[in-house]
Amino acid sequence: MSAPAAREAEESGHGVRIARVAGIPVYLAPSWFLIAVVIIAVVAGPVLQTRPLFGIGVGILQALLLLVCVLAHEAAHAVTARAFGMPVLRIVANVWGGHTSMEAVRSTPGRMAAVAAAGPLANAALAVLAYAVAPLVTGDLSHRLVEGMVIINGSLAVLNLLPGMPLDGGQVVECLVWKATGDRNKGAVVAGWCGRVVTVLVVLWFFVRPVALGQGIGFGSIWVLVIASVLWAGASESVRRGTALGKLGRLRVQDVAERAVVVAPDSTVGMALDHPDIVLTTDERGVPCLVFGAMDLALHHDVDRQAPVSAAVFRVPDANVVDAGPQDGVDVVVAAMQQTGSGTVVLTSGGRAWGVTSVDRINAAAERN
């Protein structure tokens, strides 16, 4: 695939590229149009019988206004991250607002908290500016738009500052716990539980309370439940991720490794099948990155035991040949798997292969831990 074609295929997975902010591509996901339709329906509904075109026009402008406010929020995240030297890959506007993809290299609790807080603070500044300008604006349409700026930006600022994952305020909570304990994974768990509490409070205040007061269940109530389900899912994922990574942090390489031996490429399959350890052999460079597929071969009775072992191996990526001793943490192993997508790692020490591990062994050890 040519480079332009590859870039086009990659971009198509995020939506339509509509702009660049400080060189960062901005995409509009197809799902964004769903929230646009909802906004148009809500805004146009009250005047649909008397001024339908006006109502639809204002609804479209309010939807575009929301898009601008969301992009301002995400651009603040992106620019702040870039200022701290973090590579920013893209900004995507979607049905739930937006998302900024970045690589959190050289991150610290303070830097990550600043990146998280930048978005809501940008919306708060825009809300204050619009509120100050509102008395100077005349005309029905202009006043509605400025009023929309105040409401949208104010809502985005307040909502995102709530102290629970997956909101920006939850990321600040994660960073505070990370700073206090030195354990980012513990921060993710605490922030996730805070997010669950925030979700319950949102449902109680905006859904249960109105129903208890005798108010009917309308579109707004249903939308509250939809938002709450997204918040709960994000909070639960933060708890799950923090717990899982916390377990991995306690594992040593020796907890997940199987012993391995390196044999010459012309060794026989029969010898490899009979060997008690995992059998590796070397490639044309002399690198021990070829793993004998003993389990697969053992399922077949007509295996040629005299065939060279090099005919029954699979190659692991170079990045999956990891220099790690038995007492090292498994983070370098997991990082290699994540980088390549390959679930097998050859372990070396001083250039000599001594073991093999896999994603299944790591998961099993994490479950036991």
Disulfide bonds with the S-S distance in Angstrom:
none
